[in-house]
């Protein structure tokens, strides 16, 4: 029965070591994603395209009013 207490203590100590190693790696930026932002510009973004079309049509309307 005493071996169970020893194994529980060892497993808790090991779990704490891994937890602190994980926290240290997150704070140091180990899991920062540097690849996705560089690829994101290659994908079409429908929301940005629809808003830019609206602003372009307003600009052309104001230009045609000035030219008239």
Short mmCIF file of the C-alpha atoms (twelve columns), coordinates in Angstrom:
data_MODEL
# 
_entry.id   MODEL 
# 
loop_
_atom_site.group_PDB 
_atom_site.id 
_atom_site.type_symbol 
_atom_site.label_atom_id 
_atom_site.label_alt_id 
_atom_site.label_comp_id 
_atom_site.label_asym_id 
_atom_site.label_seq_id 
_atom_site.Cartn_x 
_atom_site.Cartn_y 
_atom_site.Cartn_z 
_atom_site.pdbx_PDB_model_num 
ATOM 1  C CA . UNK A 1  0.000   0.000  0.000   1 
ATOM 2  C CA . UNK A 2  2.873   2.374  0.675   1 
ATOM 3  C CA . UNK A 3  4.102   1.981  -2.911  1 
ATOM 4  C CA . UNK A 4  0.896   3.643  -4.122  1 
ATOM 5  C CA . UNK A 5  1.690   6.756  -2.059  1 
ATOM 6  C CA . UNK A 6  5.192   6.862  -3.537  1 
ATOM 7  C CA . UNK A 7  3.892   6.474  -7.077  1 
ATOM 8  C CA . UNK A 8  1.277   9.190  -6.542  1 
ATOM 9  C CA . UNK A 9  3.939   11.553 -5.185  1 
ATOM 10 C CA . UNK A 10 6.261   10.847 -8.120  1 
ATOM 11 C CA . UNK A 11 3.477   11.307 -10.665 1 
ATOM 12 C CA . UNK A 12 2.392   14.614 -9.104  1 
ATOM 13 C CA . UNK A 13 5.980   15.860 -9.073  1 
ATOM 14 C CA . UNK A 14 6.418   14.858 -12.713 1 
ATOM 15 C CA . UNK A 15 3.122   16.516 -13.660 1 
ATOM 16 C CA . UNK A 16 4.225   19.754 -11.978 1 
ATOM 17 C CA . UNK A 17 7.543   19.687 -13.819 1 
ATOM 18 C CA . UNK A 18 5.782   19.278 -17.163 1 
ATOM 19 C CA . UNK A 19 3.277   22.009 -16.262 1 
ATOM 20 C CA . UNK A 20 6.022   24.507 -15.426 1 
ATOM 21 C CA . UNK A 21 7.892   23.588 -18.596 1 
ATOM 22 C CA . UNK A 22 4.714   24.220 -20.591 1 
ATOM 23 C CA . UNK A 23 4.149   27.614 -18.944 1 
ATOM 24 C CA . UNK A 24 7.766   28.591 -19.616 1 
ATOM 25 C CA . UNK A 25 7.506   27.624 -23.281 1 
ATOM 26 C CA . UNK A 26 4.264   29.575 -23.748 1 
ATOM 27 C CA . UNK A 27 5.775   32.700 -22.190 1 
ATOM 28 C CA . UNK A 28 8.905   32.435 -24.326 1 
ATOM 29 C CA . UNK A 29 6.834   32.335 -27.538 1 
ATOM 30 C CA . UNK A 30 7.403   28.713 -28.447 1 
ATOM 31 C CA . UNK A 31 3.801   28.325 -29.641 1 
ATOM 32 C CA . UNK A 32 3.539   31.597 -31.571 1 
ATOM 33 C CA . UNK A 33 2.267   31.066 -35.077 1 
ATOM 34 C CA . UNK A 34 4.539   32.812 -37.542 1 
ATOM 35 C CA . UNK A 35 3.408   30.965 -40.663 1 
ATOM 36 C CA . UNK A 36 -0.331  31.703 -40.795 1 
ATOM 37 C CA . UNK A 37 -0.135  35.533 -40.993 1 
ATOM 38 C CA . UNK A 38 2.150   35.327 -44.023 1 
ATOM 39 C CA . UNK A 39 -0.260  32.978 -45.825 1 
ATOM 40 C CA . UNK A 40 -3.441  34.776 -44.761 1 
ATOM 41 C CA . UNK A 41 -2.997  37.449 -47.433 1 
ATOM 42 C CA . UNK A 42 -3.339  34.782 -50.128 1 
ATOM 43 C CA . UNK A 43 -6.908  33.899 -49.164 1 
ATOM 44 C CA . UNK A 44 -9.875  35.895 -50.418 1 
ATOM 45 C CA . UNK A 45 -11.653 37.830 -47.734 1 
ATOM 46 C CA . UNK A 46 -15.231 38.431 -48.858 1 
ATOM 47 C CA . UNK A 47 -16.083 41.040 -46.215 1 
ATOM 48 C CA . UNK A 48 -13.219 43.330 -47.178 1 
ATOM 49 C CA . UNK A 49 -14.023 43.050 -50.881 1 
ATOM 50 C CA . UNK A 50 -17.671 44.027 -50.436 1 
ATOM 51 C CA . UNK A 51 -16.838 47.057 -48.304 1 
ATOM 52 C CA . UNK A 52 -14.153 48.215 -50.716 1 
ATOM 53 C CA . UNK A 53 -16.630 48.025 -53.620 1 
ATOM 54 C CA . UNK A 54 -19.052 50.243 -51.731 1 
ATOM 55 C CA . UNK A 55 -16.391 52.844 -50.985 1 
ATOM 56 C CA . UNK A 56 -15.180 52.766 -54.603 1 
ATOM 57 C CA . UNK A 57 -18.687 53.393 -55.924 1 
ATOM 58 C CA . UNK A 58 -19.085 56.353 -53.575 1 
ATOM 59 C CA . UNK A 59 -15.784 57.794 -54.765 1 
ATOM 60 C CA . UNK A 60 -16.728 57.471 -58.414 1 
ATOM 61 C CA . UNK A 61 -20.135 59.039 -57.741 1 
ATOM 62 C CA . UNK A 62 -18.547 62.049 -56.067 1 
ATOM 63 C CA . UNK A 63 -16.041 62.399 -58.924 1 
ATOM 64 C CA . UNK A 64 -18.754 62.324 -61.566 1 
ATOM 65 C CA . UNK A 65 -20.694 64.990 -59.695 1 
ATOM 66 C CA . UNK A 66 -17.629 67.234 -59.669 1 
ATOM 67 C CA . UNK A 67 -17.038 66.721 -63.384 1 
ATOM 68 C CA . UNK A 68 -20.653 67.510 -64.318 1 
# 
